[in-house]
Amino acid sequence: MEDAPVRHGHVVAHHEESYRQPLIGPTAESLRAERSNLCPTQRLLRRLRLLLRNKTCFAPGFAWDDSAYGALPRIRTQAEPGYEESDGRAPLLACPEVRVVRMTPALPINQMYCDGTAERGAALVTVLLAITLLTIVVVEFAYSTQIDHHLAYNSLRSLQATYVARSGVNLALLVLQKDGQDSGLDALNEDWARVLPPLPVGEGAVTIRVTDEQGKLNLNVLRNNNGTINMQWRQVAERLFMARGLEPSLLDPLLDWLDVDDFPEPRGAEKNYYLNLSPPYIARNGALFTLGELGRVAGFTAAIQARLADVVSVLPNNATKINENTAPREVLAALFPSVTPDALEAFVASRMTTPSHGRNDLRERLGLSPQAQEEGLNLTNPRSEFFSVVTLAAVGETRQLFRAIVQRRAGETILLSWQSLIGPPSDEGEIEGG
């Protein structure tokens, strides 16, 4: 077999026309037969040849000679003309028959012919991209699962807290019904008026507070059933507004809201005023439904509502009276302007242990003479019919606050309305049967 042609600085592959073709390796039997006759270096070179053949990677910088050493790859040595010697260091591989020298490749490594290398690199990149995408999908799925778990947990806790709060309302209804059967009056020293610690209910706890709404001024009493103004109650309301630092003229738009016509009071507001607002709305021209509706009346800002929150109420009956045993001192002062502040303070202090039993008892305890025609006496009643129940339920970290208006009549107590104070406004609703 002829030697490969020589070029300066490199070797052209022997059998140049076929160096790109894959070689068929020896059989397993021949390998076992020849293995015992080879020195360690020959075995290493043989394994290198097998590795190269299996990979089908052939570089033009090598020459092949199948006639020597059992088809071992053979690189020409310095004894053959035209080839450069190594840099003087020891041979890379050594055996009695072969001496390998450092050779300059015929082509740069990036121009060598390697069948399948590009495909294997593309496959590796594809695998890495697939793993990256799968990792992103798994992380996103885990995050979404965690969010769904928290949402479901919070929804469950909220539902539990809602029913715990409503159970507090039902408990208050039972207490008020029993009180109505056992007592002929209502006072602040009775069971329903006590402030109790949180009561355990299921997995949570509930705090209950009952307030007598007839201890306040019912704003719906300002208009009689025939639509006329109730002057007695208007005078009481004016004195109460002044006691809270408010202008009595605020009653004019409130009276216009309560009437059925479109003729405004001197400082009032009717339909045209509300239609020119942004956004516009229509006045009710009827009784208030809730205390929150007061904010839609002209002039009643949030700050003004806060000043009146503990002295006024909104009840569905315009014939209610004020319970002197539960009314704040300012409400009593508005009812009885001729009574001295000291007499009012003495009555407020004594009613905690000795409630008033009616007009005659109240007249005596306020220091009014039997001949005095005090109109406020006709506006009081120690027996109440309407109450508010506020319940705060806690289940874990979840809180629910409810406010309900209840009515006690004819030996039974019924729920008129309820409102969630923690949640969207749509949680407010009316209960049939009131």
Secondary structure, DSSP 4 states (H G I P E B T S, - for coil): -PPPPEETTEEPPSSGGGTTSPPPPPPHHHHHHHHTTS-HHHHHHHHHHHHHHHHTEE-TT--B-TTTTTT-B----TTSTT----SSS--SSB-SS-B------SS-GGGSEETTHHHHHHHHHHHHHHHHHHHHHHHHHHHHHHHHHHHHHHHHHHHHHHHHHHHHHHHHHHHHHHHHHH-SS--TTSGGGS-PPPEEETTEEEEEEEEEGGGSEEGGGGB-TTS-B-HHHHHHHHHHHHHTT--GGGHHHHHHHHSSSS---TT---HHHHHTSSS------S--SSGGGGGGSTT--HHHHHHHTTTEE--S-TT--B-TTT--HHHHHHH-TTS-HHHHHHHHHHTTTS---SHHHHHHHHT--TT---GGGGGB-S---EEEEEEEEEETTEEEEEEEEEEEETTEEEEEEEEESSS-GGG-EE-TT-
